[in-house]
C-alpha cells in the first residue's frame, strides 16, 4: 500500500465562503473547488473543505494550526476576511510561541501561532 495524499479536513455549510476566507486571510492557493469538496494548498499542506447540509450549533474545534511570522497581522487578516479572533495573542512561556485562537466564518476554530525563539 502506498499513501497518495494526506489532508486536513474542515466542514462548511457554505464551502465557497470558507474557501474565500482561507484564500483571503492566508493566501492559500485554491487547487480544487466545488460546492461539496474544495482543496486549498500551502506548500505541501492541503486543507480540504467538505460541505455539510446542517448548520452546526456552535463553533467547532478543528485541531488546525497555522504558524505565521507576524501574529498580530494574521489576527487582523482573519478579521478582515470575515473571521474572528476568539482568544487574542498571548505569550506561552516555555513553549517559544505566542498563540491566538481564531474562527473562520463557518465556526471552525483554529490556532494561530508565531515563534518567539531567536534564530
N, CA and C atoms as a LAMMPS dump frame, in Angstrom:
ITEM: TIMESTEP
0
ITEM: NUMBER OF ATOMS
357
ITEM: BOX BOUNDS ff ff ff
-5.0000000000000000e+02 5.0000000000000000e+02
-5.0000000000000000e+02 5.0000000000000000e+02
-5.0000000000000000e+02 5.0000000000000000e+02
ITEM: ATOMS id mol type element x y z
1 1 1 N 0.835 -1.176 0
2 1 2 C 0 0 0
3 1 3 C 0.882 1.242 0
4 2 1 N 0.453 2.234 -0.753
5 2 2 C 1.184 3.484 -0.852
6 2 3 C 0.23 4.635 -0.528
7 3 1 N 0.608 5.479 0.421
8 3 2 C -0.191 6.669 0.726
9 3 3 C -0.004 7.654 -0.426
10 4 1 N -1.109 8.152 -0.965
11 4 2 C -1.026 9.046 -2.113
12 4 3 C -1.289 10.499 -1.765
13 5 1 N -1.893 10.743 -0.599
14 5 2 C -2.168 12.121 -0.207
15 5 3 C -2.602 12.133 1.251
16 6 1 N -2.25 13.174 1.962
17 6 2 C -2.82 13.428 3.281
18 6 3 C -3.364 14.842 3.257
19 7 1 N -4.41 15.073 4.041
20 7 2 C -5.025 16.392 4.087
21 7 3 C -5.696 16.593 5.427
22 8 1 N -5.934 17.839 5.737
23 8 2 C -6.668 18.22 6.93
24 8 3 C -8.035 18.67 6.461
25 9 1 N -9.122 18.107 7.003
26 9 2 C -10.463 18.408 6.527
27 9 3 C -11.25 19.204 7.562
28 10 1 N -11.906 20.26 7.083
29 10 2 C -12.848 21.008 7.902
30 10 3 C -14.201 20.957 7.209
31 11 1 N -15.256 21.18 7.972
32 11 2 C -16.615 21.137 7.444
33 11 3 C -17.144 22.552 7.25
34 12 1 N -18.013 22.722 6.239
35 12 2 C -18.577 24.034 5.975
36 12 3 C -19.964 23.91 5.356
37 13 1 N -20.886 24.704 5.844
38 13 2 C -22.207 24.776 5.231
39 13 3 C -22.109 25.532 3.912
40 14 1 N -21.28 26.568 3.874
41 14 2 C -21.039 27.355 2.671
42 14 3 C -19.564 27.176 2.286
43 15 1 N -19.312 26.181 1.447
44 15 2 C -17.942 25.834 1.071
45 15 3 C -17.238 27.008 0.396
46 16 1 N -17.927 27.69 -0.504
47 16 2 C -17.311 28.82 -1.215
48 16 3 C -16.877 29.917 -0.242
49 17 1 N -17.702 30.192 0.77
50 17 2 C -17.346 31.211 1.762
51 17 3 C -16.1 30.792 2.543
52 18 1 N -16.022 29.529 2.933
53 18 2 C -14.85 29.033 3.664
54 18 3 C -13.595 29.117 2.799
55 19 1 N -13.705 28.735 1.542
56 19 2 C -12.56 28.798 0.631
57 19 3 C -12.084 30.237 0.48
58 20 1 N -13.019 31.165 0.275
59 20 2 C -12.659 32.588 0.157
60 20 3 C -11.932 33.072 1.397
61 21 1 N -12.429 32.672 2.57
62 21 2 C -11.809 33.097 3.826
63 21 3 C -10.337 32.672 3.884
64 22 1 N -10.043 31.394 3.692
65 22 2 C -8.666 30.91 3.815
66 22 3 C -7.773 31.467 2.705
67 23 1 N -8.331 31.691 1.532
68 23 2 C -7.559 32.326 0.466
69 23 3 C -7.265 33.782 0.823
70 24 1 N -8.284 34.525 1.23
71 24 2 C -8.112 35.945 1.533
72 24 3 C -7.254 36.194 2.772
73 25 1 N -7.469 35.408 3.822
74 25 2 C -6.744 35.633 5.074
75 25 3 C -5.291 35.165 5.003
76 26 1 N -5.037 34.038 4.344
77 26 2 C -3.709 33.429 4.393
78 26 3 C -3.067 33.207 3.02
79 27 1 N -3.756 33.589 1.972
80 27 2 C -3.264 33.427 0.605
81 27 3 C -3.03 31.956 0.265
82 28 1 N -3.825 31.047 0.865
83 28 2 C -3.761 29.646 0.467
84 28 3 C -4.257 29.553 -0.969
85 29 1 N -3.643 28.709 -1.759
86 29 2 C -3.99 28.566 -3.17
87 29 3 C -5.129 27.569 -3.334
88 30 1 N -6.117 27.934 -4.134
89 30 2 C -7.247 27.052 -4.412
90 30 3 C -6.805 26.052 -5.471
91 31 1 N -6.799 24.765 -5.105
92 31 2 C -6.37 23.708 -6.017
93 31 3 C -7.561 23.011 -6.662
94 32 1 N -8.685 22.999 -5.973
95 32 2 C -9.901 22.339 -6.457
96 32 3 C -11.067 23.034 -5.783
97 33 1 N -12.135 23.311 -6.532
98 33 2 C -13.277 23.988 -5.916
99 33 3 C -14.581 23.449 -6.476
100 34 1 N -15.445 23.024 -5.564
101 34 2 C -16.8 22.598 -5.911
102 34 3 C -17.693 22.92 -4.716
103 35 1 N -19.004 22.855 -4.879
104 35 2 C -19.896 23.169 -3.749
105 35 3 C -19.808 22.168 -2.593
106 36 1 N -19.232 20.975 -2.836
107 36 2 C -19.223 19.929 -1.812
108 36 3 C -17.832 19.529 -1.349
109 37 1 N -16.811 19.846 -2.134
110 37 2 C -15.44 19.482 -1.775
111 37 3 C -14.49 20.451 -2.468
112 38 1 N -13.683 21.105 -1.689
113 38 2 C -12.673 22.006 -2.236
114 38 3 C -11.361 21.756 -1.511
115 39 1 N -10.27 22.105 -2.171
116 39 2 C -8.956 21.927 -1.562
117 39 3 C -8.144 23.2 -1.721
118 40 1 N -7.483 23.58 -0.627
119 40 2 C -6.563 24.714 -0.615
120 40 3 C -5.183 24.186 -0.294
121 41 1 N -4.17 24.839 -0.858
122 41 2 C -2.809 24.366 -0.625
123 41 3 C -1.909 25.493 -0.174
124 42 1 N -0.986 25.126 0.683
125 42 2 C 0.143 25.967 1.06
126 42 3 C 1.328 25.032 1.12
127 43 1 N 2.254 25.188 0.198
128 43 2 C 3.378 24.26 0.126
129 43 3 C 2.863 22.849 -0.084
130 44 1 N 3.302 21.933 0.764
131 44 2 C 2.86 20.543 0.669
132 44 3 C 1.602 20.259 1.479
133 45 1 N 1.107 21.252 2.205
134 45 2 C -0.069 21.056 3.056
135 45 3 C -1.357 21.264 2.257
136 46 1 N -2.347 20.423 2.534
137 46 2 C -3.662 20.545 1.897
138 46 3 C -4.723 20.665 2.981
139 47 1 N -5.571 21.673 2.835
140 47 2 C -6.753 21.802 3.675
141 47 3 C -7.948 21.536 2.776
142 48 1 N -8.704 20.516 3.111
143 48 2 C -9.904 20.178 2.362
144 48 3 C -11.115 20.762 3.088
145 49 1 N -12.024 21.324 2.318
146 49 2 C -13.27 21.871 2.878
147 49 3 C -14.398 20.992 2.356
148 50 1 N -15.068 20.308 3.274
149 50 2 C -16.136 19.371 2.931
150 50 3 C -17.483 20.007 3.24
151 51 1 N -18.386 19.944 2.3
152 51 2 C -19.717 20.511 2.503
153 51 3 C -20.544 19.718 3.497
154 52 1 N -21.384 20.445 4.223
155 52 2 C -22.335 19.795 5.133
156 52 3 C -23.677 20.481 4.946
157 53 1 N -24.72 19.746 5.172
158 53 2 C -26.064 20.286 4.952
159 53 3 C -26.587 21.054 6.152
160 54 1 N -26.263 20.598 7.339
161 54 2 C -26.799 21.237 8.547
162 54 3 C -25.838 22.277 9.09
163 55 1 N -26.378 23.286 9.719
164 55 2 C -25.568 24.312 10.37
165 55 3 C -25.209 23.805 11.762
166 56 1 N -23.928 23.849 12.126
167 56 2 C -23.543 23.373 13.452
168 56 3 C -24.11 24.283 14.538
169 57 1 N -24.338 23.735 15.735
170 57 2 C -24.93 24.538 16.801
171 57 3 C -24.012 25.635 17.338
172 58 1 N -22.705 25.461 17.229
173 58 2 C -21.75 26.438 17.772
174 58 3 C -20.421 26.266 17.059
175 59 1 N -19.433 27.024 17.502
176 59 2 C -18.105 26.87 16.918
177 59 3 C -17.533 25.494 17.244
178 60 1 N -16.723 24.992 16.334
179 60 2 C -16.158 23.66 16.446
180 60 3 C -14.633 23.731 16.472
181 61 1 N -14.01 23.07 17.442
182 61 2 C -12.555 22.946 17.469
183 61 3 C -12.144 22.018 16.34
184 62 1 N -11.141 22.408 15.568
185 62 2 C -10.725 21.591 14.428
186 62 3 C -9.387 20.904 14.631
187 63 1 N -8.511 21.477 15.434
188 63 2 C -7.152 20.964 15.537
189 63 3 C -6.216 21.561 14.499
190 64 1 N -6.743 22.381 13.589
191 64 2 C -5.924 23.036 12.585
192 64 3 C -5.052 24.093 13.247
193 65 1 N -3.797 24.133 12.893
194 65 2 C -2.881 25.142 13.404
195 65 3 C -2.131 25.787 12.256
196 66 1 N -2.001 27.102 12.32
197 66 2 C -1.297 27.854 11.289
198 66 3 C -0.233 28.701 11.986
199 67 1 N 1.031 28.489 11.617
200 67 2 C 2.109 29.295 12.186
201 67 3 C 2.466 30.395 11.195
202 68 1 N 2.619 31.59 11.711
203 68 2 C 2.881 32.772 10.884
204 68 3 C 4.095 33.521 11.425
205 69 1 N 4.6 34.462 10.635
206 69 2 C 5.733 35.257 11.108
207 69 3 C 5.281 36.492 11.876
208 70 1 N 4.022 36.921 11.7
209 70 2 C 3.503 38.117 12.373
210 70 3 C 2.096 37.812 12.877
211 71 1 N 2 37.455 14.137
212 71 2 C 0.721 37.028 14.712
213 71 3 C -0.309 38.148 14.741
214 72 1 N 0.112 39.362 15.048
215 72 2 C -0.837 40.478 15.078
216 72 3 C -1.412 40.742 13.687
217 73 1 N -0.565 40.686 12.662
218 73 2 C -1.04 40.872 11.29
219 73 3 C -1.98 39.739 10.881
220 74 1 N -1.696 38.512 11.317
221 74 2 C -2.566 37.378 10.996
222 74 3 C -3.936 37.538 11.643
223 75 1 N -3.96 38 12.886
224 75 2 C -5.247 38.234 13.56
225 75 3 C -6.053 39.297 12.822
226 76 1 N -5.381 40.332 12.348
227 76 2 C -6.068 41.374 11.576
228 76 3 C -6.579 40.819 10.246
229 77 1 N -5.783 39.957 9.596
230 77 2 C -6.195 39.347 8.335
231 77 3 C -7.419 38.462 8.529
232 78 1 N -7.478 37.742 9.65
233 78 2 C -8.642 36.915 9.968
234 78 3 C -9.887 37.793 10.056
235 79 1 N -9.802 38.871 10.796
236 79 2 C -10.949 39.783 10.949
237 79 3 C -11.332 40.412 9.609
238 80 1 N -10.34 40.85 8.847
239 80 2 C -10.604 41.48 7.548
240 80 3 C -11.273 40.522 6.567
241 81 1 N -10.985 39.223 6.69
242 81 2 C -11.541 38.222 5.78
243 81 3 C -12.886 37.672 6.248
244 82 1 N -13.406 38.182 7.382
245 82 2 C -14.727 37.753 7.843
246 82 3 C -14.741 36.75 8.97
247 83 1 N -13.553 36.401 9.487
248 83 2 C -13.491 35.51 10.644
249 83 3 C -13.427 36.327 11.916
250 84 1 N -13.125 35.659 13.015
251 84 2 C -12.984 36.399 14.267
252 84 3 C -11.893 35.797 15.132
253 85 1 N -11.271 36.67 15.904
254 85 2 C -10.267 36.229 16.867
255 85 3 C -11.011 35.892 18.147
256 86 1 N -10.991 34.633 18.525
257 86 2 C -11.704 34.145 19.705
258 86 3 C -10.918 34.458 20.963
259 87 1 N -9.622 34.189 20.935
260 87 2 C -8.708 34.493 22.036
261 87 3 C -7.533 35.261 21.45
262 88 1 N -7.291 36.483 21.918
263 88 2 C -6.186 37.274 21.37
264 88 3 C -4.833 36.646 21.703
265 89 1 N -3.785 37.107 21.028
266 89 2 C -2.453 36.543 21.244
267 89 3 C -1.984 36.643 22.691
268 90 1 N -1.368 35.557 23.147
269 90 2 C -0.748 35.52 24.473
270 90 3 C 0.599 34.819 24.351
271 91 1 N 1.519 35.223 25.202
272 91 2 C 2.818 34.553 25.285
273 91 3 C 2.62 33.193 25.947
274 92 1 N 3.326 32.188 25.447
275 92 2 C 3.292 30.86 26.053
276 92 3 C 4.691 30.556 26.57
277 93 1 N 5.002 31.009 27.82
278 93 2 C 6.34 30.8 28.374
279 93 3 C 6.742 29.324 28.322
280 94 1 N 7.96 29.095 27.953
281 94 2 C 8.475 27.735 27.885
282 94 3 C 8.163 27.023 26.578
283 95 1 N 7.238 27.554 25.792
284 95 2 C 6.884 26.922 24.519
285 95 3 C 7.515 27.631 23.332
286 96 1 N 7.994 28.852 23.546
287 96 2 C 8.633 29.586 22.47
288 96 3 C 7.686 30.119 21.417
289 97 1 N 6.416 30.355 21.81
290 97 2 C 5.442 30.882 20.853
291 97 3 C 4.517 31.903 21.504
292 98 1 N 3.919 32.727 20.664
293 98 2 C 2.72 33.499 21.005
294 98 3 C 1.584 32.765 20.316
295 99 1 N 0.436 32.681 20.974
296 99 2 C -0.658 31.853 20.473
297 99 3 C -1.973 32.605 20.536
298 100 1 N -2.784 32.466 19.496
299 100 2 C -4.137 33.017 19.452
300 100 3 C -5.072 31.926 18.937
301 101 1 N -6.352 32.078 19.214
302 101 2 C -7.371 31.192 18.658
303 101 3 C -8.289 32.043 17.797
304 102 1 N -8.6 31.533 16.613
305 102 2 C -9.462 32.25 15.682
306 102 3 C -10.545 31.296 15.182
307 103 1 N -11.552 31.856 14.519
308 103 2 C -12.613 31.053 13.915
309 103 3 C -12.903 31.594 12.526
310 104 1 N -13.101 30.684 11.583
311 104 2 C -13.479 31.102 10.239
312 104 3 C -14.978 31.449 10.23
313 105 1 N -15.516 31.964 9.139
314 105 2 C -16.937 32.338 9.104
315 105 3 C -17.896 31.156 9.267
316 106 1 N -17.389 29.938 9.127
317 106 2 C -18.205 28.741 9.294
318 106 3 C -18.198 28.235 10.736
319 107 1 N -17.447 28.893 11.613
320 107 2 C -17.384 28.487 13.014
321 107 3 C -16.299 27.477 13.321
322 108 1 N -15.395 27.229 12.372
323 108 2 C -14.28 26.309 12.606
324 108 3 C -13.166 27.053 13.329
325 109 1 N -12.88 26.627 14.566
326 109 2 C -11.8 27.251 15.337
327 109 3 C -10.458 26.644 14.962
328 110 1 N -9.432 27.502 14.939
329 110 2 C -8.082 27.052 14.644
330 110 3 C -7.094 27.905 15.427
331 111 1 N -5.877 27.386 15.569
332 111 2 C -4.828 28.088 16.297
333 111 3 C -3.975 28.884 15.329
334 112 1 N -3.559 30.052 15.803
335 112 2 C -2.569 30.88 15.1
336 112 3 C -1.389 31.012 16.047
337 113 1 N -0.194 30.787 15.542
338 113 2 C 0.981 30.882 16.403
339 113 3 C 2.109 31.579 15.665
340 114 1 N 2.987 32.189 16.445
341 114 2 C 4.217 32.782 15.929
342 114 3 C 5.337 32.444 16.894
343 115 1 N 6.445 32.03 16.351
344 115 2 C 7.601 31.662 17.159
345 115 3 C 8.182 32.92 17.827
346 116 1 N 8.611 32.737 19.077
347 116 2 C 9.322 33.806 19.784
348 116 3 C 10.79 33.442 19.977
349 117 1 N 11.195 32.304 19.421
350 117 2 C 12.588 31.851 19.537
351 117 3 C 13.454 32.646 18.599
352 118 1 N 14.645 32.948 19.066
353 118 2 C 15.623 33.642 18.244
354 118 3 C 16.266 32.663 17.271
355 119 1 N 16.405 33.07 16.036
356 119 2 C 17.021 32.186 15.015
357 119 3 C 18.517 32.262 15.078
